[in-house]
Structure formats: C-alpha cells, structure tokens
Amino acid sequence: MGRARIREFGLELARRRGFSDPFSDIPADVPLNPADHDRIKLLVAEWEDGEAVAAHIGYGNDVYCSHDFNRGKKLARSVLDDQNRAWLTAKFGVQFVTLSQLAEKVVI
C-alpha cells in the first residue's frame, strides 16, 4: 500500500524506458503518457491516505473522518477499502466515520 506502490510504479516506468539502475532518477524530460499521469495521481492520493491513517494512529486520535471507500474500484486494494478499514479497526481501534456521522457525534 501507499509508498510501496508508487515505488513499484516508478521502477516500472524506469524499466519501460530502458533504465536498469533502480536507484537512479528518471530524468525530468522522460515523456509520460496520460495513463501514466493518471496512475501517478491515483498512487500519490493512495500514499497520502496511508500517511493520514498512520498519523491518526500515531497521534492517538479517536475518529478518522473520510468519505473515501475505494468504491470506484480504481485500485484492487486500497488503504481505505472495507477490508483494510476492518483490519485498522481491529488492530488499532480506528473508528471510521463520514462527515455526517461525525456531525451527529458533535455535542454543542
């Protein structure tokens, strides 16, 4: 998940363009097609989701508010899909809520 996926994709891009050293940077002028750009956007967003959940756990927050359920199935597995939400709840006690559910919990 997260960072690992974007590293895998970076290596795939490097190999497709003839780079053999996985530790070298891909030059900025290497062309990317629209599908590559879309994949990068998706993977960076997924990486951010993983970092946000990790920060939530690290800070000991009670509730994680998100409306991202990976319901569009753009990725086979996602940090915030139902299976990972269940694991994060069981392992770390993360309580996932939507904004409307959070609003119901707020006492004024």
NORJOFEN-V235177 format. One record per residue. PSI is psi in whole degrees, -180 to 180 (NA if undefined). Layout:
# NORJOFEN-V235177
PSI, PSI
This chain:
# NORJOFEN-V235177
165, -122, -39, -39, -41, -33, -43, -45, -39, -43, -39, -45, -43, -45, -41, -25, 13, 8, 133, -22, 111, -11, -2, 152, 144, 126, 147, -24, 7, 122, 141, 140, 167, -36, -37, -45, -45, -42, -42, -45, -45, -44, -36, -40, -40, -41, -44, -41, -45, -43, -40, -43, -41, -42, -42, -48, -45, -37, -5, 30, 152, -41, 137, 118, 121, 149, 16, 114, 6, 35, -21, -9, 40, -25, 144, -41, 145, 151, -39, 18, 171, -42, -45, -35, -44, -43, -45, -36, -47, -43, -39, -2, 19, 127, 111, 133, 156, 173, -41, -37, -38, -42, -37, -28, -20, 127, 127, NA
